[in-house]
Amino acid sequence: MSKRLEVFKFAPEAYKGFGAVHEYVKSALPAELLELVYLRISLINGCAYCIDMHTRDLLKQGVKSDKIALVPVWDEAAALFSDKEQAALAWAETVTRVDQTRVPDADYQQALKVLGEQALADLTVAVALMNAYNRFGVSFRMQPAALA
């Protein structure tokens, strides 16, 4: 496979904007919840770079490998995830798959009930951000640290 360009070398101001949004959601949501959501979105989108990065970040935070390994099937391993984590993961999935789900009212109501207005707004910003980052990672074949 041929090497692809490093998009943010050519769009540094865009990188700054994405970075500002990233800093906002980091300050607005619990770190473990955010990384679990980022990992789940990256798994759905098949972004090797982001899967590698968020797995490493969760391990650094002290999250057990059993929990990380079961993120793809979190709903079957619900006992490992808090109610807020389950609501956030469900919301992340329905929003990431918007072309298939159209984000049903029932999904919205459940997320709102568990998370509240502010956290749901912040989480939706985080979901949109990670979906954008995944598109950069996949499109430009960003190399996971495991391959470096």
N, C-alpha and C positions, 0 to 999 in steps of 0.2 A: 504494500500500500504506500502511496506517495505521501510525503509530508504535506500537511495543510497549514495554512497561515494561522498565526496567533492573532485572533480577531481584535483583542484589546490593544495590541500595538498600533492598530490602524484606527481605533476608536477610543482613545484614552478618556475623553470627556464622558462617553457612555459608561466606561468602566467606573469612573468616579460616581456617577449617578446610581449605578447598581450597588456600588459599595456603600453609599449613603443609606439606601433602602435596607441593605443587609445589616448595617449597624443598628438601624431603627428596630428591626424585628428581633435582633439579639437582645436589645434592652427591654423589649416588650413582652417576650415569652420565655418560659423556663428553658434552659439550655438543653436538657435531655429531651423534653417534648419536641423542641424545634429540630433537633438532630434526628429523632425517630421519624418525624414527618418528612424531613429532607431525604432520609434514606429510602422511605417508602415511595416517594415520588420518583426518585432516581431509579429505583427498581422497576417501577411501571414504565418509565421512559427508556430504560436500557442504557443509562449513561455510566459506563465503566469508571470513568474518572471520578464522578460524584459518589458512586457506590463505594469505591475504595476510600475516598476522603471521609465520608460520613461514618463509615464503619470504624475507621481509625479514630475519629473524634469521639464517638460513643465509647470506645474502649478506653481512651484517655480520661473520659469522665467517670470511669469505673463501672460502666454498665456491663453486666455479665454477658458473656458470649452467647449463652443460651437464649437470652432475650433478643439479642441482635439477630441471631440466626432465624428466629421465628417472626421477625417483622413482616416477611411476605405473607404469612398466614396468621397475623395478629388476632383476627377474629376467632380462629380456632384455638388460639393460645391466650385467650382473654385474661386468664388468671394472672398472667405476667404483666399486664398493662393496666394502669389506673383508668378510672372512668374518663378522666380528661384526655388521657392518651388515646383511648379507644375512640372518643368523639373526634379528636383531632385527626387521627388516622383515617377514620371514615369520611370526614369532610375533605381531607386531602385527596382521597381516592375519587370521590364524586366530582370534585372540581377539576382534578387533573384529567379525568375522562369525560369532560363536559360534552364532547361530541357524541358520546354514547348515552350519557345519563341525563343531560339537560338540567342537572342539579335539581332533583325533585323537592317539592315543598316539605315532604316528610324528613328528608335529609337535613334541610335547613333548620327546621323546627327542632330536631334532635340536637344538632350542634349548638344552636342558640340556647337551648335549655341547659345543657351541660356546661358550656363555655362562657356564656354571657355575651353581651354585645361587643364590648371592647376587645376581648380575646378573640372572638370570631372575626372581627374586622382585621385585627393584627395577623391572625392565622391565615386569612385569605390573601393578605399582602405577601406573606411568607410563601404560600403555595404558588402564587403567580411568579414570584421571584425565582423559586427553584425550578419551575417549569421553564422559565427563560434560560437560566443557567444550564439546564440539561440540554436545551437546544444548541447552545454554544458548544458544550462538551461533546455531544454526538456529532454535530455538523463538522466540527473542526478536529475530531478525533484526538481530543486532549488525552494525554497519556497518564494512566493511573500510576501512583507512586510505586505500586507493586511491580511495575514493569521497568522502572527507572534503574 
